[in-house]
Amino acid sequence: MMKYIKKVTALLLVLLIPSCLLTSCLGYRDLDHVVFVTSILLDRDDENNIVFYFETLNSIRSSSMEANKERRIIYKIGIQNPGDALNDLETYTSAPITLAHNKVLMFTERFARGGLDQAFELFERWQDSSARTLLGIFVGDPDFYVKPNHQDEMMTGLYLYDMLGDMQSVTSNGVKINIKEFMSQKYLGSHINTVPIINVSKDEVTEGQYYLDGLGLIKNYKLIGKLNSEETGYYNFLVGKEVSGNINTKNPEDETKTVSLMLQNNKRYKSEVKLENDVLKLKVKVKLSTEISAIQGRLELTDEAIAKMEETMEEKLERNCQKMFQEWKNKKVDIFEVQEKFERKYPADKRKNIIENTELQIDFKVNITGTSAVRDAT
């Protein structure tokens, strides 16, 4: 009986193997018969039509070449019904389009202020689109997207994906967010998302190169404001996100000069909310470990000098964070996740936009490590 069972099992396996191989072939398409979309920029024209810029990787076939070559091609599609964009694109490419490898979805500032809802509805309908696609707001001229100046990478989508995925650059000047995270966060607390701003350099030496330039604030799918790079650092401190890079404080021996402090990766953050006399107290404590990276002028790093720099830096951070918090509180816009913290702590309290009745108590503790040597830099 056992021998019979083994024979039947072996026979079934033999029959199943060709079937599996044939099944896998049904979904196979030659790479040189597919157009890969690697990034997308969305804009609006003066007639309120949606303008798609599709960056694609196309395989160029030639009988004179031993191997195929790939080429970057930008397709510009202006259309009233955005649902027809892919169909129109395929009339130009004469090959199937895939969004499965799209790395970045960007919006011009004009498009973002008009509303992003149509874009996200499209990506939900397009079957092979990826929820891991990173988001950005592009404030440069679309011509620089069509003809970029980044020499290290042929494809803009891959270049920006690496830039937005670099945690050091992102935590200094922006945030990393993909489509899935955006869709999840828009239902939390005050329903505000933060999206990195991508700008284009106008300097003579670096003209046309991309760089991160702060955050765009999105509420109900519309851009409601922007934070510059410095403000983004204070914002990240207030919401407990990692911050990297340098911060400057005054040189205690010459206040016209500065000392540059490199932030270490062991920041500690604590926050809590507490109702006191019907006022919500937002208490934030941040401990920063820093290392001296550069000094303007002369400075002897005595214990007294280091203590003075720590005190000055703490006062600067607390003052600027309070200023930013008060600015957005006056606008009655909660970008600091206060509503979410409040609802978790007091689920029975149904008040909305509690930031209008919130006071910030923030305390920084800065620790500077260095040497006792005299340093001189200009």
FIKOLTI-512661 format. One line per field, with one value per residue: x, y, z of N, C-alpha, C in turn. Coordinates in steps of 0.001 Angstrom, whole numbers, plus 500000, padded with zeros to 6 digits. Each point is the difference from the previous one (the first is absolute). Layout:
% residues N
n_X = c(X  ...);
n_Y = c(Y  ...);
n_Z = c(Z  ...);
ca_X = c(X  ...);
ca_Y = c(Y  ...);
ca_Z = c(Z  ...);
c_X = c(X  ...);
c_Y = c(Y  ...);
c_Z = c(Z  ...);
END
This chain:
% residues 378
n_X = c(500830  501026  500402  498723  499919  501219  499550  498823  500628  500891  498949  499336  501141  500178  498699  500238  501206  499652  498944  500846  500823  498949  499543  501252  499952  498778  500609  500763  500683  500481  501159  500407  498888  500646  499177  501114  498970  500921  499340  499166  499808  499174  499400  499643  499247  500034  499668  500812  500607  499973  501229  500152  501065  500069  500835  500517  500203  500519  499725  501186  499255  501111  499796  500451  499271  501031  499864  498876  499588  500174  498851  500301  498673  499736  498835  499529  499078  499328  499171  498740  499918  500512  498818  500046  500732  499822  498704  500021  500610  499190  499255  500788  499850  498806  499977  499794  499246  501044  499206  500221  500820  498860  501000  499622  499077  500110  499751  499636  500510  499855  500465  500984  500051  499897  500820  500368  498714  499965  501180  499578  498900  500803  500876  498857  499650  501158  499739  500932  499306  501083  499518  501140  499326  501164  499653  499760  500259  499858  500877  500740  500645  498825  500534  500287  498717  499624  500792  500164  500613  499380  501312  499736  498797  499826  499391  499155  499142  501039  500351  498725  499834  501215  499688  498767  500745  500783  500014  501310  499883  499215  500655  500926  499468  499513  499104  500005  499220  499321  499424  500440  501163  499995  499529  500950  500980  499393  499888  501248  499578  500842  500278  501168  500381  501216  500314  501125  500622  499906  501127  500209  501291  500119  500858  500975  500657  498928  499862  498729  500839  499494  499193  500053  498788  499904  498852  499154  499050  499503  498870  499243  501169  499993  500923  500224  501231  501123  500935  500833  501251  500224  498833  500405  501203  499447  499357  501094  500602  498995  500131  501253  500146  500766  501027  500574  501330  500204  500219  499762  501009  499871  501088  500130  501071  499120  498972  500979  500573  500060  499360  500456  498796  500633  498738  499992  500054  500380  499242  499607  498786  499369  498755  499216  498721  499606  498714  500209  498935  499639  501290  500253  500750  500718  500472  501052  500725  501070  500688  500974  500639  500943  500652  500999  499517  499723  501041  499224  501179  500345  500194  500170  499987  499852  499875  500505  500894  500220  499984  500745  500700  500023  500200  500904  500484  499887  500450  500933  500186  499955  500726  500761  500036  500109  500895  500541  499961  500374  500880  500157  500204  500632  500546  499951  501264  499626  501272  499746  498931  499631  499181  500944  500953  499219  499672  501280  500332  499134  499800  499587  501048  498923  500723  499803  501071  500390  500730  498766  499929  501149  500746  501072  500460  501064  500742  501047  500672  500983  500594  501061  500481  501222  501011  501048  500272  500904  498825  500431  498848  500028);
n_Y = c(498791  499998  498899  499612  500393  499425  498968  500047  500163  499076  499275  500356  499790  498893  499787  500333  499435  499308  499665  499883  499311  499383  499869  499795  499297  499753  500265  499332  501151  499932  500203  499599  499454  500567  501008  500241  500348  500957  501027  500722  501033  500523  500641  501280  500067  501054  498913  499790  499719  498693  500370  498870  499911  499075  499690  499568  498726  500305  498782  500354  499416  499438  499746  501268  499731  499580  501106  499936  501242  500597  500670  501153  499836  501308  499554  501040  499736  500883  499880  500013  498793  500126  499393  500900  500431  498835  500049  501307  499685  498973  501035  500570  499049  499690  500054  498875  500682  500097  500125  498705  500645  500692  500867  501032  500530  500987  501093  500796  501151  500387  498806  500086  501276  499450  499088  499045  500210  500697  500467  500075  500550  500666  500245  500246  500629  500599  498844  500338  501048  500579  499465  499441  500501  500660  500922  501025  501228  500161  500865  499179  500495  499596  501077  500249  499657  500680  501026  498994  500443  498877  500037  499783  500375  499095  499214  501006  499029  499364  501125  500337  498769  500080  501175  499621  498990  501080  499218  500161  499987  498928  499474  500497  499650  498878  499272  498733  500038  498854  499487  498820  500562  500662  498921  499437  500890  500080  498838  500384  500190  500962  498783  500301  499998  499517  500759  499356  501172  499841  500681  500995  499729  501294  499447  500835  499590  500066  500907  499815  500004  498828  500553  499459  500550  499097  500426  499265  500796  498762  500676  498917  499415  501099  500628  500044  499553  500710  499108  501017  499877  501246  500424  499285  500499  501197  499866  499467  501024  500788  499302  500145  500629  499111  500652  500200  500030  501270  500463  501308  500341  500998  500533  499388  499826  499819  500750  500599  499022  498872  499073  499106  499524  498837  499838  499331  498684  500516  500737  500570  499485  500871  499580  500892  499699  501125  499718  501298  500059  498919  500040  499636  499392  500444  498945  500627  498893  500702  498877  500888  499084  500912  500205  500701  500589  501264  500820  501101  500530  500527  498821  500241  498703  500995  499483  501187  499930  498720  500270  501059  499242  499067  500959  500581  498778  499637  501206  499859  498718  500282  501077  499359  498970  500815  500687  498868  499456  501174  500003  498673  500193  501151  499154  499449  499749  498755  500365  500056  499444  501234  500099  499368  500729  501073  499525  499685  501173  500713  498709  500261  500785  500520  500821  500856  499869  499093  500131  500419  498930  500055  499678  500474  498941  500618  498929  500698  498881  500888  498941  500785  499184  500092  500759  499987  499623  500925  500336  500061  500515  500196);
n_Z = c(500000  500837  499315  500053  501244  500204  499265  500628  501174  499631  499582  501096  500651  499287  500221  501259  499876  498882  500754  501036  499215  499470  501247  500394  498861  500482  501176  499136  500061  498766  500653  498790  500572  501011  500260  500678  500759  500091  499471  500761  499189  500929  498991  500035  498906  499173  499312  501010  498841  500252  500325  499340  500786  499060  500980  498850  500252  498823  499567  499508  499060  499666  498710  500095  501071  500668  500717  500677  499720  501191  499914  500597  500079  499857  500441  499311  500933  499245  501047  499585  499447  501235  500032  499003  501022  500624  499656  500299  501137  500042  499583  500935  500890  499562  501334  500683  500863  500824  501061  499840  499170  500035  500066  499229  500789  499089  500724  499001  500420  498738  499642  500911  499644  498795  500547  500881  500303  498845  500384  501260  499504  499165  500965  500606  498866  499821  499459  499113  500463  500511  501121  499583  498967  499987  500891  499176  500448  498698  500518  499269  498980  499465  499387  501288  500056  498938  500327  500855  501110  500349  500160  501298  499556  499064  500902  499801  499647  499454  499396  499799  499560  499483  499474  499678  499582  499775  501084  499731  498670  500058  501040  499202  498849  500457  499382  500319  498910  500060  498909  500399  500381  498855  499394  500744  499811  498826  500633  500340  501246  499612  499534  500527  498740  500131  498960  499678  500074  498694  500176  499156  500074  500361  500872  499659  501092  500778  499070  500343  501038  500364  500931  501213  500040  500954  500551  499276  500444  500037  499786  500167  499760  500748  499272  501334  499842  500232  500292  500281  499545  500437  499525  498961  500297  500239  498845  499470  500609  499591  498879  500411  498826  499384  500544  498826  499877  499665  501228  499915  500796  500868  499518  501175  499241  499026  500434  499299  500696  499331  500704  499153  500314  499948  499578  501124  499883  501146  499168  501137  499792  500771  499880  500559  500050  500577  500294  500049  500825  499339  500319  498751  500889  499003  500671  499503  500091  499630  499967  499776  499314  500161  498870  500487  498907  500372  500041  500018  499634  501164  500547  501283  499794  500837  501212  500341  499011  500271  501307  499658  499169  500938  500903  499217  499713  501263  500318  499070  500294  501298  499759  499135  500831  501044  499290  499550  501215  500499  498988  500110  501291  499706  499119  501221  499699  500239  499912  501307  499436  500379  498961  499315  500584  499760  498805  499968  500529  499249  499784  501230  499924  499481  500739  499018  499269  500879  498900  499702  500774  499325  501043  499385  500643  499496  500200  499580  499880  499815  499498  500243  499094  500518  499666  500789  498735  499656  499424  498781  499600  498717);
ca_X = c(499170  500900  500685  499015  499846  501212  499994  498997  500551  501056  499364  499371  501057  500469  498982  499852  501160  499801  498887  500509  500886  499173  499286  500903  500284  498877  500142  501327  500104  501390  500319  500105  498663  499306  500481  499994  499893  500890  499545  498884  499760  498656  499837  498749  500210  499157  498607  499733  500237  501123  501132  500858  501328  500414  501372  499973  501205  499622  501029  500161  500455  500621  500634  501442  500614  499958  499129  499103  500397  498875  500010  499026  499100  498926  498762  499127  498604  499028  498725  498921  499640  501283  499922  500418  501406  500810  499603  500632  501440  500283  499936  501310  501076  499716  500397  499329  500578  499910  500305  500447  501330  500036  500676  499641  498867  500162  498966  500413  499305  498681  499130  499760  499054  498684  499463  500665  499085  499892  501208  499960  498944  500571  500953  499242  499366  501018  500225  501385  500702  500577  499736  501295  500506  500254  499298  500711  499448  501050  499781  500828  499401  499909  501042  501134  499641  500150  501438  500659  501442  500692  500883  500327  498969  499274  498571  499630  499295  500977  500782  499197  499732  501181  500050  498946  500241  501179  499414  500692  499524  498563  499676  500467  499280  498716  499560  499814  498621  499517  498555  499291  500094  499175  498588  499733  500148  498989  498834  500397  500114  499536  499927  501005  501172  501165  500611  501229  500052  501178  500255  501047  500981  500173  501390  500695  500771  499133  498705  499254  500084  498920  500335  498851  499827  498975  498806  498679  498974  498820  498781  498886  500589  500434  501161  499550  501137  501322  501043  501326  500881  500239  498757  499802  500756  499250  498803  500378  500232  498732  499196  500781  500676  501452  500588  501434  500657  500657  499342  501022  499825  500982  501308  499965  501111  499761  498626  499838  500395  499133  500514  499116  499825  499453  499052  500228  498796  499417  499022  498912  498817  498839  498913  498736  498987  499257  499028  500112  499072  499413  501030  500835  501434  500853  501322  500982  501387  500914  501408  500831  501447  500636  501460  500493  500539  500776  499994  500465  500779  500738  499197  500549  498849  499957  498686  499147  499617  499068  498729  499380  499465  498838  498898  499584  499308  498707  499115  499672  499070  498718  499389  499531  498900  498830  499564  499323  498755  499043  499595  498981  498854  499232  499295  499057  500367  500798  500957  500900  499405  499417  498665  500151  500412  498858  498960  500464  500022  498645  499109  498609  499880  499779  500385  500823  500994  500366  501189  499582  499984  501175  501229  501201  501097  501061  501253  501136  501231  501047  501291  501046  501260  501106  501303  500401  501008  499591  499816  499962  499512  499385);
ca_Y = c(501209  501149  500134  500557  501427  500697  500068  500996  501314  500318  500273  501318  501002  500080  500688  501373  500838  500720  500937  501190  500723  500669  501081  501122  500613  500800  501370  500492  500876  500357  501314  500997  500292  500683  501334  500146  501351  500081  501120  500748  501356  500460  501456  500463  501105  501173  499617  499052  498617  499362  499739  498913  499773  498630  499629  498578  499297  499288  499176  500322  498819  500321  498829  500252  499894  498664  500028  501136  501136  500628  501442  500752  500805  500668  500199  501009  499724  500922  499307  500405  498833  499370  498553  499588  500365  498848  499602  500937  499747  498805  500318  500532  499042  498774  498851  500034  500853  499473  500912  499181  500419  501451  500296  501284  500765  501380  500956  501395  500744  500375  498820  499652  500953  499731  498760  498777  498866  499280  499196  498796  499145  499323  498966  498880  499282  499395  498733  499651  501070  499539  500826  500400  501147  501143  501226  501257  501193  500542  501447  500510  500083  498664  499805  499345  498583  499422  499974  500205  500232  499040  499221  498708  499006  500333  500061  500889  499235  499298  501027  500548  498925  499927  501222  499959  498855  500264  500465  501170  501202  500148  500445  501372  500962  499526  498710  498963  499535  499371  500112  499263  500759  501194  499636  499630  501146  501026  499710  500092  501291  501191  499636  500754  499268  500773  499455  500747  500928  499829  501239  499941  501049  501049  500448  499801  498760  498826  500282  498859  498840  499902  499941  500036  501392  500134  499152  500486  499566  499605  499702  499718  499866  501282  500639  501156  500781  499401  500272  499980  498969  500249  499716  498553  499462  500249  499154  498621  499942  500055  498786  498833  499342  500136  501181  499834  501173  500955  501185  500968  500839  501075  499792  500783  500955  501020  499719  500199  498740  498873  498649  499046  498773  498867  499212  498561  499208  499479  500935  499417  500849  499622  500977  499611  501055  499951  501074  500725  501143  500022  500333  498843  500256  499113  500042  499338  500023  499502  499944  499919  499818  500639  500025  501187  499650  501119  501201  501248  500755  499233  499588  498983  499204  499759  499580  501189  500343  498981  500208  501196  499632  499133  500852  500849  499170  499614  501170  500226  498965  500183  501235  499825  499033  500716  500939  499237  499459  501088  500443  499108  500054  501197  499676  498934  498833  499077  499204  499379  498757  500232  499412  498548  499730  500316  498981  498762  500161  500287  499545  500393  501440  500078  501302  499983  501069  500353  500842  501358  500126  499245  500713  499183  500093  499225  500063  499374  499749  499807  499539  500198  499292  500584  499881  501178  500712  501237  499797  501253  499776  501196);
ca_Z = c(500000  500079  498717  499071  500330  499560  498543  499609  500354  499037  498718  500099  499950  498615  499218  500473  499674  498739  500156  500700  499087  499006  500661  500204  498713  499551  500461  499632  498847  499737  500540  498936  499494  501090  500347  501454  500556  501165  500835  499426  500497  499670  499985  499387  499066  500246  499818  501093  499619  500691  499116  500477  499449  500289  499675  499673  499549  498786  499393  498587  499284  498716  499396  499873  501321  500588  501178  500049  500834  500682  499852  500781  499179  500739  499251  500610  499641  500577  499813  500897  500807  500342  499884  498653  499803  499610  498654  499077  500005  499209  498575  499628  500225  499233  500823  501307  501040  501358  501106  501132  500430  500186  501257  500607  499491  500430  499640  500036  501058  499469  500070  501402  500585  499428  500560  499581  500107  498733  499793  500823  499456  498840  500377  500543  498894  499151  500711  500283  500717  501259  501182  500579  499253  500865  499620  500140  499355  499145  499877  498916  498668  499394  498980  500640  500131  498667  499706  501303  500007  500862  499133  500600  499739  498778  500247  501096  501031  500824  500688  501095  500952  500865  500806  501013  500872  500830  501248  500535  499322  500211  501350  500161  499183  499536  500524  498986  500082  498777  499793  501044  501251  499831  500114  501396  500901  499785  500841  501398  500666  499296  498576  499242  499545  499611  498787  499726  498868  499150  499270  498986  500248  499001  500052  498727  499983  500197  499381  499498  500881  500982  501416  500901  500427  501026  500011  499652  500952  499219  500761  499091  498664  499450  500614  500775  500469  499817  500984  499385  500555  501424  500715  499989  501127  501237  499927  500314  501446  500726  499805  500390  498891  500025  499375  499835  499447  500895  500528  500388  501172  500046  500627  501242  500063  498975  499606  498557  499397  500358  500196  499350  500773  499248  500781  500042  499750  501239  500534  500792  499888  500800  499952  500616  500074  501259  500173  501260  499975  498667  499011  499715  500093  499218  500622  499150  500475  498976  500382  498803  500136  498855  499971  499304  498686  499454  500824  499412  500968  500989  501151  500887  500411  501442  500487  500046  498631  499516  500702  499429  498683  500217  500460  498880  499019  500575  499925  498585  499540  500677  499494  498623  500006  500515  498962  498952  500540  500161  498663  499450  500918  499636  498755  500353  499192  500811  499223  500977  500484  501324  500034  500128  501386  500857  499842  500628  501461  500482  498917  500232  499729  498553  499447  498794  499852  501368  500012  500343  501462  500436  500328  499840  500972  499377  500744  499324  500742  499002  500523  499011  500238  499248  500656  500750  499231  499364  498584  499239  498644  499431);
c_X = c(500863  500718  499061  499839  501201  500029  499022  500510  501061  499413  499359  501033  500518  499020  499893  501139  499831  498883  500450  500874  499203  499269  500891  500288  498862  500144  501306  499915  501470  500257  500076  498666  499161  500636  499851  499881  500831  499705  498904  499938  498625  499914  498607  500334  499017  498518  499569  500019  501165  501072  500885  501349  500418  501466  500021  501381  499584  501180  500031  500590  500560  500694  501507  500738  499879  499044  499106  500569  498746  500127  498903  499182  498919  498811  499124  498586  499113  498599  498957  499598  501283  499987  500456  501492  500847  499651  500635  501497  500344  499884  501321  501093  499866  500475  499269  500776  499900  500414  500600  501347  500112  500537  499451  498794  500119  498849  500630  499229  498604  499028  499641  499011  498589  499383  500646  499061  499887  501196  499942  498882  500519  500893  499313  499387  501017  500574  501456  500779  500430  499700  501285  500636  500135  499366  500885  499238  501146  499723  500895  499212  499919  501034  501225  499709  500192  501479  500777  501512  500720  500788  500242  499023  499202  498522  499701  499312  500949  500822  499229  499669  501169  500075  498983  500171  501207  499534  500693  499501  498520  499694  500525  499044  498632  499567  499903  498587  499611  498474  499222  500003  499143  498532  499630  499987  498890  498734  500301  499986  499401  499978  500978  501182  501141  500691  501249  499885  501319  500161  501133  500931  500064  501418  500709  500694  499098  498644  499362  500050  498907  500555  498719  499909  498830  498811  498790  498983  498701  498843  498841  500464  500494  501199  499546  501150  501296  500895  501336  500896  500241  498764  499728  500760  499261  498727  500339  500333  498670  499184  500807  500656  501499  500437  501498  500597  500596  499037  501084  499614  501104  501299  500056  501150  499861  498632  499700  500374  499076  500799  498975  499987  499346  499087  500341  498665  499318  499079  498925  498850  498887  498944  498780  499043  499202  499066  500147  499145  499459  500972  500874  501468  500739  501424  500960  501381  500883  501423  500834  501457  500648  501518  500445  500652  500821  499835  500488  500751  500746  499091  500738  498823  500094  498606  499026  499506  498977  498627  499255  499384  498772  498781  499452  499214  498630  499000  499559  498959  498624  499271  499415  498869  498710  499432  499229  498656  498937  499485  498876  498784  499116  499219  498916  500217  500962  500897  500879  499440  499408  498639  500073  500398  498837  498939  500415  499947  498582  498976  498545  499758  499961  500369  500917  500916  500430  501230  499666  500052  501164  501167  501177  500990  501122  501323  501076  501150  501064  501292  501039  501242  501075  501297  500301  501021  499433  499901  499898  499572  499368  499013);
c_Y = c(501256  500225  500640  501507  500788  500158  501061  501417  500439  500370  501385  501122  500192  500785  501474  500913  500715  501027  501294  500830  500765  501185  501214  500721  500911  501457  500631  500903  500350  501419  501058  500268  500702  501361  500183  501474  500047  501199  500743  501371  500434  501515  500318  501129  501122  499702  498927  498542  499446  499654  498944  500080  498598  499835  498492  499507  499110  499204  500299  498794  500399  498760  500173  499858  498579  499938  501238  501093  500587  501513  500616  500867  500583  500183  500990  499793  501009  499491  500503  498869  499238  498488  499473  500207  498826  499523  500909  499747  498806  500255  500586  498932  498739  498754  500104  500845  499280  501073  499265  500451  501517  500343  501228  500593  501412  500866  501390  500712  500401  498830  499685  500957  499781  498716  498770  498806  499219  499083  498706  499059  499222  498844  498824  499161  499306  498774  499753  501136  499505  500970  500459  501185  501205  501267  501221  501121  500688  501479  500622  500104  498588  499737  499310  498529  499297  499853  500281  500165  499050  499033  498583  498900  500420  500249  500878  499240  499287  500990  500541  498936  499840  501218  499949  498834  500165  500626  501246  501281  500232  500540  501391  500978  499535  498740  499025  499458  499371  500074  499312  500761  501262  499675  499621  501227  501026  499767  500181  501444  501138  499806  500798  499097  500960  499285  500816  500869  499798  501247  499779  501190  500986  500570  499642  498648  498776  500142  498719  498776  500054  500043  500065  501376  500151  499087  500745  499398  499779  499684  499846  500053  501326  500541  501263  500852  499239  500387  499999  499010  500198  499674  498500  499338  500180  499157  498566  499829  499891  498723  498731  499248  500264  501255  499776  501278  500883  501060  500917  500746  501040  499532  500852  501000  501117  499738  500345  498737  498877  498733  499041  498692  498930  499175  498523  499266  499488  501023  499253  500998  499437  501073  499436  501186  499816  501198  500611  501256  500251  500481  498768  500418  498939  500138  499148  500163  499345  500066  499755  499802  500542  499936  501220  499579  501117  501210  501175  500791  499077  499672  498924  499245  499624  499525  501173  500377  499010  500165  501208  499687  499117  500819  500854  499207  499579  501145  500265  498998  500179  501224  499796  498979  500637  500950  499270  499472  501090  500493  499133  499898  501200  499791  498936  498748  499140  499161  499144  498736  500138  499319  498490  499614  500206  498908  498675  500105  500171  499600  500423  501474  500191  501358  499843  501229  500553  500906  501452  500242  499223  500931  499037  500292  499104  500245  499233  499825  499627  499592  500101  499210  500598  499754  501283  500827  501309  499753  501359  499682  501272  499595);
c_Z = c(500000  498680  498967  500208  499504  498492  499503  500259  499005  498644  499989  499918  498582  499138  500383  499552  498665  500091  500653  499077  498961  500603  500160  498708  499554  500398  499587  498781  499813  500482  498911  499313  501071  500212  501505  500378  501279  500895  499250  500660  499514  500125  499470  499034  500297  499826  500999  499548  500804  498971  500656  499294  500432  499612  499787  499593  498838  499470  498499  499291  498642  499447  499871  501312  500515  501175  499933  500887  500638  499869  500859  499049  500911  499060  500761  499476  500717  499712  500995  500923  500352  499884  498648  499771  499529  498597  498951  499908  499118  498500  499512  500062  499147  500732  501330  501007  501337  501006  501190  500544  500125  501387  500718  499282  500559  499481  499960  501111  499540  500083  501451  500650  499457  500509  499394  499892  498698  499766  500789  499567  498799  500406  500680  498887  499107  500705  500362  500657  501374  501128  500672  499270  500930  499426  500184  499314  499271  499770  498931  498700  499407  498911  500591  500287  498657  499643  501283  499856  500945  499123  500527  499621  498774  500280  501206  501129  500937  500826  501210  501037  500963  500913  501132  500959  500892  501301  500550  499345  500277  501385  500273  499327  499528  500710  498838  500147  498656  499945  501120  501315  499930  500219  501428  500912  499855  500824  501489  500486  499212  498491  499139  499681  499710  498846  499685  498755  499260  499152  499008  500191  498835  500029  498703  499924  500022  499324  499442  500886  501066  501425  500829  500643  500964  499779  499465  500952  499244  500942  499020  498545  499411  500777  500707  500507  499791  501175  499275  500730  501493  500822  500065  501135  501309  500041  500398  501479  500751  499870  500253  498876  500068  499257  499925  499438  501076  500479  500541  501257  500018  500648  501259  500144  498976  499399  498545  499224  500485  500245  499409  500779  499132  500898  499902  499870  501270  500660  500787  500064  500873  499857  500701  499957  501285  500085  501386  499903  498593  498918  499805  500018  499175  500531  499174  500613  498939  500541  498753  500380  498736  500140  499219  498686  499384  500902  499167  501064  500944  501185  500771  500612  501475  500391  500003  498600  499450  500653  499430  498645  500142  500399  498854  498965  500505  499895  498564  499512  500633  499457  498595  499893  500516  498955  498906  500491  500080  498653  499442  500912  499657  498703  500213  499141  500813  499096  500916  500647  501409  500112  500195  501426  500962  499934  500618  501522  500564  498923  500181  499696  498481  499402  498793  499987  501359  500055  500332  501503  500614  500290  499904  501114  499475  500709  499234  500981  498982  500690  498881  500422  499116  500708  500737  499247  499460  498504  499309  498579  499500  498923);
END
